Amino acid sequence: MAYQTITVSLADDIGLITLNRPAVMNALSSLMRAELLAAVLEVGHSARVLVLTGAGRAFCSGQDLGDTAAIGALDMEAILREEYEPLLKAIYDCPIPTIAVVNGAAAGAGANLALAADVVIASESASFIQAFTRIGLIPDAGGTYWLPRQIGVARAMGAALFADPITAAQAAAWGMIYETVPDQGFGAHWRARATALAKGPTAAYRAVKTALRQSFENDLPAQLALEARLQGDCGRTHDFREGVSAFLAKRPPRFQGR
């Protein structure tokens, strides 16, 4: 598929999706959202890890407010239901690990697009801004779901009300993202992380995602039962047999993702 607002590449089982509107800090237009949805679905079935990043100096500046002729013509509810919701669900439900590589500012819906990924790795100079109240809106694109779970209600409320920029270091310290990395060497670092997942036990990664997410809804007996079922599934995979064989032979495992 030919894309106009993003680029997509597949190499070494890593599917790399790059938001590619650097002149507007990769603002999310309607076309970009449609292309992202198609790309996430495509990569989810052709790679073993999905990486989402931005071209230029920003990850994503959020909703493209110039994407319609008049602000009064924006039907925010319809846009969220018809365009954002399918995209965010596709990232959340992706059958392979997803990494958001935040290379600069991530604002508004752009910040929450990143938080939809399984793992967020940010450069030291990156920042996250829940900018919505600056224009009279509430956090959307999953922001009111991710933030309380990741950083607690008090910090989520402050981030939403004040719309203060949150540095990458703050975000990592608060538990909003997995890690922050110095700008120098950032590219090599995230590529090494992606490569590690691309060469890993994909079925086990899928089970990890399921178990951790369902733990918020389960009581202990239900979670223990889920763990047992998922572990049983993992124990029947090729990669489990390979992992044990490699451990006993004191050699690196050669996982095949099945």
C-alpha positions as CSV (number, residue, x, y, z in Angstrom):
1,M,0.0,0.0,0.0
2,A,1.3,3.5,-0.9
3,Y,1.2,5.9,2.0
4,Q,1.2,9.7,1.9
5,T,1.5,10.8,5.5
6,I,3.6,7.9,7.0
7,T,6.3,5.6,5.9
8,V,6.4,1.9,6.6
9,S,9.3,-0.5,6.4
10,L,9.9,-4.1,7.4
11,A,13.4,-5.5,8.0
12,D,14.6,-8.2,10.3
13,D,11.1,-8.8,11.6
14,I,10.8,-5.2,12.8
15,G,7.9,-3.2,11.4
16,L,8.8,0.5,11.5
17,I,6.0,3.0,11.1
18,T,7.1,6.7,11.0
19,L,4.7,9.6,11.2
20,N,5.9,11.7,8.3
21,R,4.5,15.2,8.4
22,P,7.6,17.0,9.9
23,A,6.5,20.4,8.7
24,V,3.5,20.3,11.1
25,M,5.3,18.2,13.8
26,N,3.5,15.1,12.5
27,A,0.0,16.4,13.4
28,L,-2.7,13.8,13.1
29,S,-4.9,14.5,10.1
30,S,-7.8,12.3,9.1
31,L,-5.7,10.8,6.3
32,M,-2.9,10.0,8.7
33,R,-5.2,8.3,11.1
34,A,-6.6,6.1,8.3
35,E,-3.1,5.3,7.1
36,L,-1.9,4.5,10.6
37,L,-4.7,2.1,11.1
38,A,-4.0,0.3,7.9
39,A,-0.3,0.1,8.7
40,V,-0.7,-1.2,12.2
41,L,-3.0,-4.0,11.0
42,E,-0.5,-4.8,8.2
43,V,2.6,-4.8,10.4
44,G,0.8,-6.7,13.2
45,H,0.6,-9.7,10.8
46,S,3.9,-9.4,9.0
47,A,6.5,-8.6,11.7
48,R,7.4,-9.7,15.2
49,V,7.6,-6.2,16.7
50,L,6.0,-2.9,15.8
51,V,7.9,0.4,16.2
52,L,6.1,3.7,16.0
53,T,8.0,7.0,15.8
54,G,8.0,10.4,14.2
55,A,10.0,12.1,11.5
56,G,11.9,15.4,12.3
57,R,12.0,17.1,15.7
58,A,8.7,15.8,17.1
59,F,6.9,12.6,17.7
60,C,3.4,14.0,17.2
61,S,1.8,17.4,18.0
62,G,-1.6,15.9,18.3
63,Q,-4.8,16.6,16.4
64,D,-4.3,18.7,13.2
65,L,-6.6,21.6,13.9
66,G,-6.1,22.8,10.4
67,D,-7.6,19.6,8.9
68,T,-11.0,21.2,8.4
69,A,-12.2,24.4,6.9
70,A,-13.6,25.8,10.2
71,I,-13.2,24.8,13.8
72,G,-17.0,25.0,14.2
73,A,-17.2,22.2,11.6
74,L,-15.2,19.7,13.8
75,D,-17.4,16.9,15.1
76,M,-15.1,15.8,17.9
77,E,-17.3,13.0,19.0
78,A,-17.5,11.5,15.5
79,I,-13.8,11.9,14.9
80,L,-12.9,10.1,18.2
81,R,-15.5,7.3,17.6
82,E,-14.8,6.7,13.9
83,E,-11.1,7.4,13.5
84,Y,-9.2,7.4,16.9
85,E,-11.0,4.5,18.5
86,P,-10.3,1.9,15.8
87,L,-6.6,3.1,15.6
88,L,-6.1,2.9,19.4
89,K,-7.7,-0.5,19.6
90,A,-5.6,-1.8,16.8
91,I,-2.4,-0.7,18.6
92,Y,-3.7,-2.1,22.0
93,D,-4.8,-5.4,20.4
94,C,-1.8,-5.8,18.2
95,P,-0.7,-9.4,18.4
96,I,3.0,-8.5,18.6
97,P,4.9,-6.2,21.0
98,T,4.6,-2.5,20.2
99,I,7.1,0.2,21.0
100,A,6.6,3.9,20.8
101,V,9.9,5.6,20.1
102,V,9.3,9.2,21.2
103,N,12.0,11.3,19.6
104,G,10.7,14.8,20.5
105,A,7.5,16.5,21.7
106,A,4.4,14.3,22.1
107,A,1.4,16.6,22.7
108,G,-2.3,16.1,23.1
109,A,-3.5,13.0,21.1
110,G,0.1,12.5,20.1
111,A,1.1,11.9,23.7
112,N,-1.7,9.4,24.2
113,L,-1.0,7.7,20.9
114,A,2.4,6.9,22.3
115,L,1.0,5.7,25.6
116,A,-1.2,3.2,23.7
117,A,2.0,1.2,22.9
118,D,3.2,-1.7,25.1
119,V,6.5,0.1,25.8
120,V,7.5,3.7,25.4
121,I,11.1,4.7,25.0
122,A,11.8,8.4,24.9
123,S,14.9,10.5,24.1
124,E,16.2,12.7,26.9
125,S,14.9,15.8,25.1
126,A,11.4,14.5,24.5
127,S,8.4,15.7,26.5
128,F,4.7,14.8,27.0
129,I,2.0,17.4,27.2
130,Q,-1.7,16.8,27.9
131,A,-2.4,20.1,26.1
132,F,-6.2,19.7,25.8
133,T,-7.4,22.2,28.4
134,R,-5.3,24.9,26.6
135,I,-8.0,24.9,23.9
136,G,-11.0,24.0,26.1
137,L,-11.0,20.2,25.8
138,I,-10.4,17.2,27.9
139,P,-7.7,14.6,27.4
140,D,-8.9,12.1,24.7
141,A,-7.3,9.3,22.6
142,G,-7.2,7.2,25.7
143,G,-5.6,9.7,27.9
144,T,-8.1,9.4,30.7
145,Y,-7.6,5.7,30.6
146,W,-3.8,5.4,30.4
147,L,-2.8,8.2,32.8
148,P,-4.5,7.2,36.0
149,R,-3.3,3.6,35.6
150,Q,0.3,4.6,34.9
151,I,0.9,7.6,37.1
152,G,-2.0,7.6,39.6
153,V,-5.0,9.9,39.9
154,A,-3.2,12.8,41.6
155,R,-0.6,13.2,38.9
156,A,-3.0,12.4,36.1
157,M,-5.3,15.1,37.4
158,G,-2.5,17.7,37.6
159,A,-1.2,16.8,34.1
160,A,-4.7,17.2,32.7
161,L,-5.7,20.4,34.5
162,F,-2.5,22.4,34.2
163,A,-1.3,21.0,30.8
164,D,2.3,21.3,32.0
165,P,5.0,19.7,29.9
166,I,6.3,16.5,31.4
167,T,9.9,15.8,30.7
168,A,11.0,12.4,29.5
169,A,12.9,12.0,32.8
170,Q,9.8,12.9,34.8
171,A,7.7,10.5,32.7
172,A,10.1,7.6,33.4
173,A,10.3,8.4,37.1
174,W,6.5,8.6,37.4
175,G,6.0,5.3,35.6
176,M,4.3,6.8,32.5
177,I,6.9,5.4,30.2
178,Y,9.5,2.6,30.3
179,E,12.7,4.5,29.9
180,T,14.4,7.6,28.8
181,V,17.7,7.5,26.9
182,P,20.3,10.2,26.2
183,D,19.9,11.8,22.8
184,Q,23.3,10.6,21.7
185,G,22.9,7.0,21.0
186,F,19.1,7.1,21.1
187,G,18.7,5.5,17.7
188,A,21.0,2.6,18.4
189,H,19.4,2.0,21.8
190,W,15.8,1.7,20.5
191,R,16.9,-0.4,17.6
192,A,18.6,-2.8,20.0
193,R,15.4,-3.0,22.1
194,A,13.3,-3.7,19.0
195,T,15.7,-6.3,17.7
196,A,15.6,-8.1,21.1
197,L,11.9,-8.4,20.9
198,A,11.9,-9.3,17.2
199,K,14.1,-12.3,18.0
200,G,12.2,-13.3,21.1
201,P,9.4,-15.7,21.9
202,T,6.5,-13.9,20.3
203,A,3.8,-16.2,21.6
204,A,5.0,-15.7,25.2
205,Y,5.0,-11.9,24.6
206,R,1.4,-12.1,23.5
207,A,0.5,-14.0,26.6
208,V,2.3,-11.5,28.8
209,K,0.2,-8.7,27.4
210,T,-3.0,-10.6,28.0
211,A,-2.1,-11.6,31.6
212,L,-1.0,-8.1,32.7
213,R,-4.0,-6.4,31.2
214,Q,-6.6,-8.7,32.6
215,S,-5.0,-8.5,36.1
216,F,-6.8,-5.1,36.5
217,E,-10.2,-6.8,36.3
218,N,-9.5,-10.2,37.9
219,D,-9.4,-11.2,41.6
220,L,-6.5,-13.5,42.6
221,P,-8.2,-16.8,41.9
222,A,-9.2,-15.7,38.4
223,Q,-5.7,-14.3,37.7
224,L,-4.0,-17.5,38.9
225,A,-6.3,-19.5,36.6
226,L,-5.5,-17.2,33.7
227,E,-1.8,-17.6,34.4
228,A,-2.1,-21.4,34.4
229,R,-4.0,-21.4,31.1
230,L,-1.6,-19.1,29.4
231,Q,1.4,-20.9,30.8
232,G,0.0,-24.1,29.4
233,D,-0.3,-22.5,26.0
234,C,3.3,-21.3,26.2
235,G,4.5,-24.7,27.3
236,R,3.3,-26.2,24.1
237,T,5.2,-23.8,21.8
238,H,8.4,-24.5,19.8
239,D,10.0,-21.5,21.5
240,F,9.6,-23.0,25.0
241,R,11.3,-26.2,23.9
242,E,14.0,-24.2,22.2
243,G,14.5,-22.0,25.3
244,V,14.9,-25.0,27.6
245,S,17.3,-26.8,25.1
246,A,19.4,-23.6,24.8
247,F,19.5,-23.2,28.6
248,L,20.7,-26.8,29.2
249,A,23.2,-26.5,26.4
250,K,24.4,-23.1,27.7
251,R,23.9,-21.4,24.3
252,P,21.8,-18.5,23.2
253,P,18.2,-19.5,22.2
254,R,17.1,-19.3,18.6
255,F,13.4,-18.4,18.9
256,Q,11.2,-18.6,15.9
257,G,8.2,-16.8,17.3
258,R,6.0,-19.9,17.4
